[in-house]
C-alpha cells in the first residue's frame, strides 16, 4: 500500500448507531476522497460484523475541538460537585440504557 | 437429475467463485487499506454465493460431489463461468470496470431468478441480490470517479472499458440450457436482461464522461467450458493446496 496516495485523501470521522434508541458513537476514522465513498468505506471498515443501524461521517477538519491547555478551567470546576451525579438513584432492574 | 439445471447452477457458482478469487487477489495489495477491506468484503460475498450455488449443483448432480469438490477438483474446461470474470485484475480501472460490467448484469439476473419457480434458486438469488445491490453501487461509483477524475484516470478507465467490452456479449446470449430452464420458469433468457443493464451502464458512463464502446465482435465460450489461458492460472493458485493434500482439514 502506498502511503503517499493515502495521504492525499482527507480524513473522516465515523459515527455508528448500533441500534434503535441509542445515540451515534464515534468508532474511528478513515480516508476517503469524498463523502459518498467515506460512507461506503465506513460500511466496509466498521460494520462488517453487523454493528450498525446508521452511519454518520464527518470531515475531521470540520470538527472543532477544545484546547487541551484550557482543560483545567474548563472541566476542573466540576470535580468537587458530586451532587450533580445521579449516584444516589438505584437503577431499576432490567434497564440496559439509561 | 436435470442436466440443464446442473449446468445452470455450475455457471452461477463458477461466475461467483472465479470473480471472488480474482478480487481476493487484491487483498493486501489495494491502493489504500479502506479499499483493501471493501474488496475483501466483495470477494467473500461472492465466494459465499458460489458455495450456495455449487452445493445445490452437487446435490442435483447426485454424484456425491460437495461444493468444495466442485471448486477444487474440476479443471479449467469443466468451469462454466463467463470469460469476463477471468480477465486479469490489471490496474484499479481494469478491476473496477470488470466489476461494474459484471455487477450490473449479475444484479438484473439475480432479480429475475428471485422469481424462480425453483424455491432453492429463488432463495439463493434473494440472498445474493442484497449483496450485489451494494457491489454495483460501489463499482459504479468508482467508474464514475475514475472516469470523471484526472486526465490520467479518465484515460485508464476508458482503456479498461474498451478492453472489457468485447466480453459483455456473452452475458446476453442464451443457449439451449437457458432456454430450457426459462421454459420451466426456473431461470430466464439472458437477452431479457440487456435493456436494464444497458440503462444502468449508460447512466454511469454518462456521469463518468466515458464513451460507451461500440458493440463489435464479441468473445464467447466460457459458459460451455472454452476459456482463455487466464483461468488456468487462477485455478492453479486456488486449487493447489487442496490438491496437494486432499484429505487435509483446517
Interface residues (C-beta under 8 A of the other chain):
Chain A: X1 X2 X5 X6 X9 X30 X31 X32 X33 X34 X36 X37 X40 X41 X43 X44 X45 X48
Chain B: X29 X30 X31 X32 X33 X34 X35 X36 X37 X38 X41 X134 X137 X138 X141 X145
